[in-house]
Amino acid sequence: MVLRLLRRPLLPGLAALLLLAGCDSGGGDPPSDAVASVLGAGSRLREVNGPAEWFDENNKTSVKCSQPADFTVNVTGVAVTAVDRFDEVADGALGNLYVQDMITVEAGEYEGMTVFDPGFTPPDLRVAAGDVLDLFGVLEEFLGPSDGFGKCRSLPEIGGTAQFRLEGVNVAPRALELQDLMGYEKARRYLGMLVVIEDVKIASDPVPSNSTLPTGGRYVSDIDRTGLDLTGVDPADYVKISNELYDVLNEGPPIAKGSTFKSVTGVVTYFYGFKIAPRSADDFVP
């Protein structure tokens, strides 16, 4: 899947589009067709994303799941919250974008998404957190490598083309309780979104995320779950903290067993389990 980004020089933030809506480059009358919305005419992520109705507790190996076929989407006005520039497994596993609806709704869900394996045109073009894109491509419910993630769990992700819309947008993290991210059906609501959890205690030293997979340097730390209601929650779906987006182990802060933080911010990711992936040391508040 290839993502081509065509970036035009624009002023930062929403003022850019408002200015373009009211004047043209020749200094004459404004265009007759006003810009209807800084979000564009496409869908919101929450309109094309949703619950995994095909989740099946009895399908251990995710064989013959009833997930929907890949389908074309046109999503506009999504803000980049993170760009994966850290190759923790040393095999080229970097470059994904994490985006979410630029304008969110109160207690919004399904507003985030992974943009998988993007390529750029021109090749030296790069996007950053705060850029807003329009996406036209294919949404896939990825069941995982080999036999899959199990129980028909899937990771929604978009691959296709995109166009730069504007820059300078700051997406505030969604404040959640740790309980909100326990279990596949709950945590899926926040996949790809930037979230913040308060009063975090680290329950284990960093360990390889899955010893049966060639994950190399991908590490996770368990989060203390004292007081949570975990009735019916598969331990495989306990959310953890990962080093997917930056080198937590070497750049800090220390996340050894017993470490505590007033809050931890990060993108909710999924690959054989849910993770909160901080983007830098600034996402940890001691």
FENVEN-V367790 format. One record per backbone hydrogen bond with DSSP energy under -0.5 kcal/mol. CO is the residue of the C=O (numbers start at 1). NH is the residue of the N-H. E is the energy in kcal/mol with one decimal. If there is no record, write none. Layout:
CO_NH_E ; CO_NH_E
This chain:
2_4_-0.6 ; 3_5_-0.5 ; 4_6_-0.5 ; 4_162_-2.1 ; 5_7_-0.7 ; 6_8_-0.5 ; 6_164_-1.2 ; 13_16_-1.3 ; 13_17_-0.5 ; 14_18_-1.9 ; 15_19_-2.3 ; 16_20_-2.2 ; 17_21_-2.0 ; 18_22_-0.7 ; 19_22_-0.9 ; 19_23_-0.7 ; 24_27_-1.3 ; 32_34_-0.9 ; 34_36_-0.5 ; 37_40_-1.3 ; 43_76_-1.7 ; 44_47_-1.5 ; 44_48_-0.7 ; 45_48_-1.3 ; 45_49_-1.6 ; 51_53_-1.4 ; 52_55_-2.0 ; 56_59_-1.4 ; 58_60_-1.2 ; 59_62_-1.0 ; 59_151_-2.2 ; 62_65_-0.5 ; 71_139_-2.9 ; 73_137_-2.0 ; 74_43_-3.0 ; 75_135_-4.1 ; 77_102_-2.2 ; 78_133_-2.9 ; 79_81_-0.5 ; 79_100_-1.9 ; 80_130_-2.6 ; 82_98_-2.5 ; 83_85_-1.0 ; 84_95_-2.9 ; 85_87_-0.6 ; 86_88_-1.5 ; 87_90_-1.1 ; 88_217_-0.8 ; 92_94_-2.1 ; 96_84_-2.8 ; 97_115_-3.1 ; 98_81_-3.0 ; 98_82_-1.4 ; 99_113_-2.2 ; 100_79_-2.9 ; 102_104_-0.7 ; 105_108_-2.1 ; 111_101_-2.2 ; 113_99_-2.4 ; 114_116_-0.7 ; 114_158_-2.6 ; 115_97_-2.1 ; 122_125_-2.0 ; 128_131_-2.2 ; 130_169_-2.3 ; 131_80_-3.0 ; 132_165_-3.0 ; 132_166_-1.2 ; 133_78_-2.4 ; 134_163_-2.2 ; 135_75_-2.4 ; 136_161_-3.3 ; 137_73_-2.8 ; 138_140_-0.6 ; 138_159_-2.1 ; 139_71_-1.6 ; 140_142_-1.0 ; 140_157_-2.1 ; 142_155_-2.7 ; 143_149_-2.7 ; 145_148_-3.0 ; 150_153_-1.9 ; 151_56_-2.5 ; 153_149_-0.5 ; 154_156_-0.6 ; 155_142_-2.4 ; 156_114_-0.8 ; 157_140_-2.9 ; 158_116_-1.8 ; 159_138_-3.4 ; 161_136_-3.5 ; 162_6_-0.6 ; 163_134_-2.2 ; 166_132_-3.3 ; 167_13_-4.6 ; 169_171_-0.6 ; 170_172_-0.6 ; 173_175_-0.5 ; 174_196_-2.1 ; 176_198_-0.5 ; 177_180_-1.5 ; 178_181_-1.7 ; 179_182_-1.5 ; 181_183_-0.8 ; 183_187_-2.8 ; 184_188_-2.4 ; 186_189_-1.2 ; 187_190_-1.9 ; 188_191_-1.5 ; 189_110_-3.7 ; 189_111_-0.5 ; 190_193_-2.1 ; 192_113_-0.6 ; 193_195_-0.6 ; 193_268_-2.1 ; 194_174_-2.9 ; 195_266_-2.2 ; 196_176_-2.3 ; 197_264_-2.4 ; 200_261_-2.6 ; 201_224_-3.1 ; 202_258_-3.0 ; 207_220_-2.7 ; 210_213_-1.9 ; 213_215_-2.4 ; 215_218_-1.5 ; 217_219_-0.7 ; 218_209_-2.2 ; 219_243_-1.4 ; 220_207_-2.6 ; 221_241_-2.5 ; 222_203_-2.6 ; 222_204_-0.8 ; 225_228_-2.2 ; 228_230_-0.9 ; 230_233_-2.1 ; 232_234_-0.5 ; 234_237_-2.9 ; 235_238_-1.6 ; 237_183_-1.4 ; 239_223_-0.5 ; 240_276_-2.8 ; 241_221_-2.5 ; 242_278_-0.5 ; 246_248_-2.1 ; 247_251_-2.7 ; 248_252_-1.8 ; 256_259_-2.3 ; 259_202_-3.2 ; 261_200_-2.1 ; 262_199_-2.7 ; 263_285_-2.5 ; 264_197_-2.5 ; 266_195_-2.8 ; 267_269_-0.6 ; 267_277_-2.7 ; 268_192_-3.3 ; 269_275_-2.1 ; 273_271_-2.0 ; 274_240_-1.6 ; 275_269_-2.3 ; 275_277_-0.6 ; 276_242_-1.9 ; 276_278_-0.8 ; 277_267_-2.1 ; 280_283_-1.7 ; 281_284_-1.7 ; 283_265_-2.4 ; 283_285_-0.5 ; 284_286_-0.6 ; 285_262_-2.2 ; 285_263_-1.3
